[in-house]
Amino acid sequence: SKYRVQTSSQHIVTDGHTLWIYNRGEKQVIINDFVEDESSFSLTSLLRQIGSDYTASELGQKSNNGVDHVQLELIPKDESVQFKRVQIDARSSDLVVTRVEVLDYNDVRMVFDLGDIAINPVVSNESFSFVTPAGVEVIDLRN
């Protein structure tokens, strides 16, 4: 339940107790209690549940930036899962996932390109906390 997601415009960080959502453009951070929400999207949860919730078929081989990949399509075993289609690219050499594309039942498509992947890195607990920059509005919604 600890994670840190950083994009060019937003940081989403949780230590499993507190959730920080920092929007750089709005100069605003929302702080809230972390609650595991089964209805919200979690890339980690999706990857953990692939074997039990989806049937995989190989679409073929492709090259991403000169690296051989295998493409898999995942079809849900039933309609209780969040996505009606999932496509995964994994490096052929070690099967590390480098790209995930999902399509939900409202036809909303999300694509996650994963780069600079490190296997079992040493990560400090400080990575899962957020220090609010100076001049940023804080909206604290914690109980």
Backbone torsions as a table, in degrees:
resi	resn	phi	psi	omega
1	SER	NA	8.6	174.5
2	LYS	-103.1	132.8	174.6
3	TYR	-159.4	164.1	177.3
4	ARG	-142.9	120.6	177.7
5	VAL	-121.0	124.8	-179.8
6	GLN	-124.3	128.9	171.6
7	THR	-120.6	-178.5	-179.2
8	SER	-66.1	-23.4	-175.9
9	SER	-116.6	-12.0	-172.8
10	GLN	-147.1	145.7	171.7
11	HIS	-121.1	132.8	173.9
12	ILE	-124.0	118.9	-172.9
13	VAL	-135.0	137.7	171.6
14	THR	-143.4	145.3	173.7
15	ASP	-102.4	11.2	-178.0
16	GLY	92.2	-10.6	178.1
17	HIS	-120.9	-43.8	-178.2
18	THR	-118.1	143.2	178.1
19	LEU	-118.0	129.3	176.0
20	TRP	-115.6	130.3	173.5
21	ILE	-123.1	109.7	-176.6
22	TYR	-107.2	122.5	176.2
23	ASN	-106.8	107.2	-175.2
24	ARG	-61.1	-42.8	-177.4
25	GLY	-65.1	-36.7	180.0
26	GLU	-89.2	-4.2	-177.5
27	LYS	49.7	55.8	-175.0
28	GLN	-145.3	139.3	173.0
29	VAL	-124.6	131.0	175.8
30	ILE	-103.5	128.3	178.7
31	ILE	-114.6	131.6	-178.5
32	ASN	-147.1	165.8	172.1
33	ASP	-69.4	139.2	177.8
34	PHE	-79.6	128.5	176.8
35	VAL	-131.8	124.3	176.2
36	GLU	-67.4	117.6	-174.8
37	ASP	-113.6	112.4	-178.6
38	GLU	-65.1	-20.7	-178.2
39	SER	-87.8	-12.0	-180.0
40	SER	-92.7	160.2	-177.1
41	PHE	-79.6	135.8	173.5
42	SER	-138.2	114.9	179.0
43	LEU	-60.5	-40.3	179.6
44	THR	-61.6	-46.1	179.1
45	SER	-62.0	-42.3	178.9
46	LEU	-58.3	-49.1	-177.5
47	LEU	-65.1	-33.1	178.3
48	ARG	-70.7	-31.3	-172.9
49	GLN	-97.5	3.5	-175.8
50	ILE	-56.0	-48.5	-175.5
51	GLY	-63.9	-33.9	-176.7
52	SER	-90.0	-26.9	-172.9
53	ASP	-103.9	-15.7	-173.1
54	TYR	-133.2	154.4	171.6
55	THR	-106.6	129.3	-175.3
56	ALA	-99.7	143.7	170.1
57	SER	-137.1	143.6	-178.1
58	GLU	-82.1	128.0	177.1
59	LEU	-87.0	-24.7	-179.8
60	GLY	140.9	-171.0	-179.9
61	GLN	-103.7	151.0	174.5
62	LYS	-152.6	168.2	178.1
63	SER	-114.0	125.3	173.1
64	ASN	-112.4	112.9	-179.5
65	ASN	53.0	41.3	176.9
66	GLY	80.2	5.4	-179.7
67	VAL	-111.7	129.5	-179.7
68	ASP	-68.7	134.5	179.3
69	HIS	-131.5	154.7	169.8
70	VAL	-107.3	137.6	178.2
71	GLN	-105.7	131.9	178.2
72	LEU	-120.4	142.2	171.6
73	GLU	-110.8	133.7	-179.4
74	LEU	-113.6	125.1	179.6
75	ILE	-111.9	132.3	-177.9
76	PRO	-63.8	145.1	176.8
77	LYS	-74.1	-26.9	173.9
78	ASP	-154.2	174.2	-173.9
79	GLU	-84.6	9.3	179.6
80	SER	-81.2	-9.8	-179.8
81	VAL	-84.0	165.7	-173.0
82	GLN	-76.3	-27.3	-173.1
83	PHE	-122.8	139.6	178.8
84	LYS	-87.4	-13.7	177.9
85	ARG	-154.7	137.1	175.8
86	VAL	-135.1	132.7	174.7
87	GLN	-122.2	133.9	-176.3
88	ILE	-126.3	136.5	169.3
89	ASP	-107.5	129.2	178.1
90	ALA	-130.0	141.2	177.6
91	ARG	-60.0	134.3	-179.1
92	SER	-65.2	-32.3	-174.9
93	SER	-69.3	-35.2	-175.8
94	ASP	-139.1	3.1	179.2
95	LEU	60.6	24.7	173.8
96	VAL	-74.6	128.8	-178.9
97	VAL	-71.5	127.6	-179.7
98	THR	-117.6	-12.6	179.6
99	ARG	-153.1	136.7	176.7
100	VAL	-132.4	129.7	175.1
101	GLU	-123.4	127.0	-179.1
102	VAL	-123.8	149.8	176.5
103	LEU	-130.8	119.8	-178.1
104	ASP	-90.0	-179.5	-175.7
105	TYR	-73.3	-8.2	173.0
106	ASN	-99.3	11.9	-178.0
107	ASP	63.2	28.4	172.8
108	VAL	-86.2	125.6	-177.4
109	ARG	-106.3	131.4	174.7
110	MET	-125.9	138.8	179.5
111	VAL	-125.0	131.7	178.7
112	PHE	-121.4	112.0	174.3
113	ASP	-97.8	119.9	-175.2
114	LEU	-104.8	125.3	-179.4
115	GLY	-132.2	170.8	178.9
116	ASP	51.7	50.8	-175.6
117	ILE	-83.0	131.3	175.3
118	ALA	-120.6	132.1	179.8
119	ILE	-88.5	125.1	178.3
120	ASN	50.5	51.5	178.7
121	PRO	-71.8	156.7	172.8
122	VAL	-80.9	121.1	-176.4
123	VAL	-124.3	126.3	-179.7
124	SER	-79.7	155.0	177.5
125	ASN	-61.4	-25.5	178.5
126	GLU	-63.6	-22.6	178.3
127	SER	-65.0	-20.6	-175.9
128	PHE	-107.7	27.8	171.1
129	SER	-132.3	163.6	-175.3
130	PHE	-128.1	132.3	175.4
131	VAL	-104.1	118.3	-176.8
132	THR	-70.2	125.6	177.7
133	PRO	-65.4	154.9	177.7
134	ALA	-62.7	144.2	176.4
135	GLY	80.8	11.0	-178.8
136	VAL	-103.5	134.9	176.7
137	GLU	-70.3	132.9	179.2
138	VAL	-108.4	124.4	174.1
139	ILE	-113.4	107.0	-175.1
140	ASP	-100.1	111.5	-177.1
141	LEU	-105.6	9.0	-178.5
142	ARG	-67.2	151.0	176.7
143	ASN	-68.7	NA	NA
